[in-house]
Amino acid sequence: MGLWSRVRVAKCQMLVTSFFLLLLGVAVAAMAALTYFEAHFAVIGHASSGRTPYETIRHWAFSAGISLAGLLTLAAVLGTAATVREAWGLMAGAFLCSALVFCALVQVAFWRFHSPSQVEDAVLDTYDLVYDQAVKGSDGIWRQELVAIQDTFLCCGKGSPHGLQGSSEADLCRGEAAARQDCLQAIVSFLGTLGVVVSTLISLGLVSTVSAMLLSAFLWFAIHSGCNLDRRGKYTLGPRAHGCRPQEPRFSGRYQQRPAAHHPSEADALRGHLGPSRQSGGPRLLQDTPLPAHRRRDAPASSRL
């Protein structure tokens, strides 16, 4: 496979990768909005109100998700524009955005590997706080917060290690609510499903950004070292790109096309002093110039012949 064929294949792959990066950016933005505005997270965040680390983690996740979505979208747009226009500057921008997203995803993956239960612990701590305050009955607001959490997660109370509950705890789950599952299990199951989705997006993002970096680097080199420079000053990749030398700057071509300046020689200067040419169009020679009368007599016979 020749170089031009490889470039064409790489361009097609870059377009597909850019489209996939765009879809991935939309998915990450949707996930960030979900973790901030979705009912399950909103009710936990309202109950937390700065009392637990959950609110800080929630704001951090939303900001990081929106930033990653923006970088993914920018990388997709720059990659598509650079591939279509064959602009090495835009291709460098696409490589830079992909590299930034890759570094950010590596940090997120390391954080999930190092602290896999940090979000889960923050949510469970918030629920424990609300549940304990509601059981104590110190304020009716806590009971309202607990009811809102249980109605959102479709659960009721939390299981006791001995299977026995006090009268205050039993009052929280009556009627149809008593048949619901334990809230701790419901929260862990919900966060587990969300964690699988986040891990999948991180894996797809790492693979996509690595592919985008490799393709953009190859296309940047191919475009930057391309030899077909048209009159508009734009590099275009052609079949001859693998066996030609780099083009000279554009201004050199202009000067090469201009005719060289003609400097008058001594003969031309002498012809100019001798007067206009003959009617035949040829240069006027010395013997055609009339001599003075006193010099005609002295002229040799051969010259008069």
C-alpha positions as CSV (number, residue, x, y, z in Angstrom):
1,M,0.0,0.0,0.0
2,G,1.4,3.3,-1.1
3,L,1.7,6.4,1.1
4,W,-1.2,8.2,-0.6
5,S,-3.4,5.1,0.0
6,R,-2.4,5.1,3.7
7,V,-3.2,8.8,3.9
8,R,-6.6,8.3,2.5
9,V,-7.3,5.4,4.9
10,A,-6.1,7.6,7.8
11,K,-8.3,10.4,6.7
12,C,-11.4,8.2,6.7
13,Q,-10.5,6.8,10.1
14,M,-10.0,10.3,11.4
15,L,-13.4,11.3,10.3
16,V,-15.0,8.3,11.9
17,T,-13.0,8.8,15.1
18,S,-14.0,12.5,15.2
19,F,-17.6,11.6,14.9
20,F,-17.2,9.0,17.7
21,L,-15.5,11.7,19.9
22,L,-18.5,14.0,19.3
23,L,-20.9,11.3,20.4
24,L,-18.7,10.5,23.4
25,G,-18.7,14.2,24.3
26,V,-22.5,14.3,24.2
27,A,-22.7,11.2,26.4
28,V,-20.2,12.7,29.0
29,A,-22.2,15.9,29.1
30,A,-25.4,14.0,29.6
31,M,-23.8,12.0,32.4
32,A,-22.6,15.1,34.1
33,A,-26.0,16.7,33.9
34,L,-27.5,13.4,35.2
35,T,-25.3,13.4,38.3
36,Y,-26.2,16.9,39.1
37,F,-29.9,17.3,38.2
38,E,-31.3,13.8,38.4
39,A,-33.8,13.2,41.1
40,H,-31.8,10.6,43.1
41,F,-28.7,12.9,43.3
42,A,-30.7,16.0,43.8
43,V,-32.5,14.7,46.8
44,I,-29.3,13.4,48.4
45,G,-27.6,16.8,47.7
46,H,-30.5,18.7,49.2
47,A,-30.3,16.6,52.3
48,S,-26.6,16.9,52.6
49,S,-26.5,20.8,52.4
50,G,-22.8,20.9,53.1
51,R,-22.9,18.6,56.1
52,T,-21.2,15.7,54.3
53,P,-18.5,15.6,51.5
54,Y,-21.1,14.5,49.0
55,E,-21.9,18.1,47.9
56,T,-18.3,18.8,47.1
57,I,-17.9,15.5,45.1
58,R,-21.1,16.3,43.3
59,H,-19.9,19.8,42.2
60,W,-16.5,18.4,41.2
61,A,-18.0,15.6,39.1
62,F,-20.3,18.1,37.3
63,S,-17.5,20.5,36.5
64,A,-15.1,17.7,35.4
65,G,-17.8,16.2,33.2
66,I,-18.7,19.4,31.4
67,S,-15.0,20.2,30.9
68,L,-14.3,16.8,29.4
69,A,-17.4,17.1,27.2
70,G,-16.2,20.4,25.9
71,L,-12.7,19.2,25.1
72,L,-14.1,16.1,23.4
73,T,-16.4,18.2,21.2
74,L,-13.6,20.6,20.4
75,A,-11.2,17.7,19.4
76,A,-13.9,16.3,17.2
77,V,-14.6,19.6,15.4
78,L,-10.9,20.4,14.9
79,G,-10.2,16.9,13.7
80,T,-13.0,17.0,11.1
81,A,-12.1,20.5,9.9
82,A,-8.4,19.6,9.7
83,T,-9.1,16.4,7.8
84,V,-11.4,18.1,5.3
85,R,-9.3,21.3,4.8
86,E,-5.9,19.5,5.2
87,A,-4.8,22.2,7.6
88,W,-1.8,21.1,9.7
89,G,-2.5,23.9,12.2
90,L,-6.0,22.6,13.0
91,M,-4.6,19.1,13.1
92,A,-2.2,20.1,15.8
93,G,-5.0,21.6,17.8
94,A,-7.0,18.3,17.5
95,F,-4.0,16.4,18.8
96,L,-3.6,18.8,21.7
97,C,-7.3,18.5,22.7
98,S,-7.1,14.7,22.5
99,A,-4.0,14.7,24.6
100,L,-5.6,16.8,27.3
101,V,-8.7,14.6,27.4
102,F,-6.5,11.5,27.6
103,C,-4.5,12.9,30.6
104,A,-7.8,13.9,32.3
105,L,-9.3,10.4,31.8
106,V,-6.2,8.8,33.1
107,Q,-6.5,10.9,36.3
108,V,-10.2,9.9,36.6
109,A,-9.4,6.2,36.1
110,F,-6.7,6.4,38.7
111,W,-9.1,8.1,41.2
112,R,-11.7,5.4,40.6
113,F,-9.1,2.6,41.1
114,H,-7.6,4.3,44.2
115,S,-10.9,5.3,45.8
116,P,-13.6,3.1,44.3
117,S,-16.1,3.6,47.2
118,Q,-15.6,7.3,47.9
119,V,-18.9,8.4,46.2
120,E,-20.8,5.5,47.7
121,D,-19.5,6.3,51.2
122,A,-20.5,9.9,50.9
123,V,-24.1,9.1,49.8
124,L,-24.4,6.5,52.6
125,D,-23.1,8.9,55.2
126,T,-25.7,11.4,54.1
127,Y,-28.5,8.9,54.4
128,D,-27.3,7.7,57.8
129,L,-27.2,11.3,59.0
130,V,-30.8,12.0,57.8
131,Y,-32.0,8.6,59.2
132,D,-30.5,9.1,62.6
133,Q,-31.9,12.6,63.0
134,A,-35.3,11.5,61.8
135,V,-35.3,8.6,64.3
136,K,-34.4,10.9,67.1
137,G,-37.3,13.2,66.1
138,S,-35.4,16.3,66.9
139,D,-36.9,18.2,64.0
140,G,-39.7,17.4,61.5
141,I,-37.5,18.6,58.6
142,W,-35.3,15.6,58.9
143,R,-38.3,13.3,58.7
144,Q,-39.4,15.1,55.5
145,E,-35.9,14.7,54.0
146,L,-35.9,11.0,54.9
147,V,-39.4,10.4,53.3
148,A,-38.2,12.2,50.2
149,I,-35.1,10.0,49.9
150,Q,-37.1,6.8,50.5
151,D,-39.8,7.7,48.0
152,T,-37.1,8.5,45.4
153,F,-35.1,5.3,45.8
154,L,-38.3,3.2,46.5
155,C,-36.9,1.9,49.8
156,C,-37.7,2.2,53.4
157,G,-35.4,2.3,56.5
158,K,-32.2,0.3,56.8
159,G,-31.7,-3.2,58.0
160,S,-30.7,-4.0,61.5
161,P,-27.9,-6.5,62.1
162,H,-30.2,-8.3,64.7
163,G,-33.4,-7.9,62.6
164,L,-35.0,-5.9,65.4
165,Q,-36.1,-2.3,65.2
166,G,-37.3,0.2,67.8
167,S,-40.7,1.8,67.8
168,S,-39.3,5.0,66.2
169,E,-37.7,3.1,63.4
170,A,-40.8,0.9,62.8
171,D,-42.9,4.0,62.5
172,L,-40.9,5.1,59.5
173,C,-42.0,2.1,57.4
174,R,-45.7,1.3,57.5
175,G,-48.2,0.0,55.1
176,E,-46.9,-0.5,51.5
177,A,-43.6,1.2,52.4
178,A,-42.7,-1.7,54.7
179,A,-42.5,-4.1,51.7
180,R,-39.8,-2.0,50.1
181,Q,-36.2,-3.1,50.1
182,D,-33.6,-1.8,52.5
183,C,-32.4,1.8,51.5
184,L,-28.8,1.0,52.0
185,Q,-29.1,-1.9,49.4
186,A,-31.1,0.3,47.1
187,I,-28.5,3.1,47.2
188,V,-25.6,0.7,46.7
189,S,-27.3,-1.0,43.7
190,F,-28.1,2.4,42.1
191,L,-24.6,3.7,42.5
192,G,-23.2,0.3,41.2
193,T,-25.1,0.6,38.0
194,L,-23.9,4.2,37.6
195,G,-20.3,3.2,38.2
196,V,-20.5,0.6,35.4
197,V,-21.7,3.3,33.0
198,V,-18.9,5.7,34.1
199,S,-16.2,3.0,33.7
200,T,-17.5,2.2,30.3
201,L,-17.3,5.9,29.2
202,I,-13.8,6.2,30.6
203,S,-12.6,3.1,28.7
204,L,-14.2,4.3,25.5
205,G,-12.7,7.7,26.0
206,L,-9.2,6.3,26.5
207,V,-9.3,4.2,23.4
208,S,-10.8,7.0,21.3
209,T,-8.3,9.6,22.4
210,V,-5.4,7.3,21.8
211,S,-6.6,6.6,18.3
212,A,-7.3,10.3,17.7
213,M,-3.7,11.2,18.8
214,L,-2.1,8.6,16.6
215,L,-4.2,9.5,13.5
216,S,-3.8,13.3,14.0
217,A,0.0,12.9,14.4
218,F,0.3,10.9,11.2
219,L,-1.9,13.2,9.2
220,W,-0.1,16.3,10.6
221,F,3.2,14.9,9.4
222,A,1.7,14.0,6.0
223,I,0.1,17.4,5.5
224,H,3.1,19.4,6.8
225,S,5.5,17.5,4.6
226,G,3.3,17.3,1.5
227,C,4.9,18.6,-1.7
228,N,1.9,19.8,-3.7
229,L,1.5,23.5,-2.9
230,D,-1.1,25.2,-5.1
231,R,-1.3,28.9,-6.0
232,R,-3.4,29.7,-3.0
233,G,-0.7,28.6,-0.6
234,K,-2.5,25.5,0.6
235,Y,-0.9,22.0,0.8
236,T,-2.8,19.3,-1.0
237,L,-1.9,15.7,-0.7
238,G,-1.5,14.0,-4.0
239,P,-0.2,10.7,-5.3
240,R,3.2,12.3,-5.9
241,A,3.7,13.2,-2.3
242,H,5.8,10.1,-1.5
243,G,8.6,10.9,-4.0
244,C,9.0,14.6,-4.2
245,R,11.1,17.2,-2.4
246,P,9.7,19.9,-0.1
247,Q,8.4,22.9,-1.9
248,E,10.2,26.2,-1.8
249,P,8.4,29.2,-0.3
250,R,5.7,30.7,-2.4
251,F,7.4,34.0,-3.1
252,S,10.4,32.2,-4.8
253,G,8.0,30.8,-7.5
254,R,6.9,34.3,-8.4
255,Y,10.4,35.5,-8.9
256,Q,11.3,32.4,-10.9
257,Q,8.4,33.1,-13.3
258,R,9.4,36.7,-14.0
259,P,11.8,37.2,-16.9
260,A,15.3,38.2,-16.0
261,A,16.1,41.9,-16.3
262,H,18.0,42.7,-19.6
263,H,21.1,44.9,-19.0
264,P,22.2,46.8,-22.2
265,S,25.6,45.7,-23.4
266,E,28.3,47.9,-25.1
267,A,27.1,46.8,-28.5
268,D,23.5,47.9,-27.7
269,A,24.8,51.2,-26.4
270,L,26.8,51.7,-29.6
271,R,23.7,50.9,-31.8
272,G,21.8,53.5,-29.8
273,H,24.3,56.2,-30.6
274,L,24.5,55.2,-34.3
275,G,20.9,56.3,-34.8
276,P,17.7,54.6,-36.0
277,S,17.8,51.3,-37.8
278,R,17.3,51.0,-41.5
279,Q,13.9,50.6,-43.1
280,S,14.6,46.9,-43.5
281,G,14.6,46.6,-39.7
282,G,18.3,45.5,-39.3
283,P,21.0,47.4,-37.4
284,R,22.8,50.2,-39.2
285,L,26.5,49.3,-39.7
286,L,29.5,51.6,-39.9
287,Q,29.8,51.3,-43.7
288,D,26.3,52.4,-44.1
289,T,27.0,55.7,-42.3
290,P,27.8,58.5,-44.8
291,L,31.4,59.8,-44.6
292,P,32.4,63.4,-44.8
293,A,33.5,64.8,-48.2
294,H,37.1,65.2,-47.3
295,R,37.3,61.6,-46.1
296,R,35.7,60.2,-49.2
297,R,38.7,61.2,-51.3
298,D,41.1,59.5,-48.9
299,A,39.2,56.3,-48.9
300,P,40.9,53.4,-50.6
301,A,39.7,52.1,-53.9
302,S,38.7,48.8,-52.4
303,S,36.2,50.5,-50.1
304,R,34.7,52.4,-53.0
305,L,34.2,49.1,-54.8
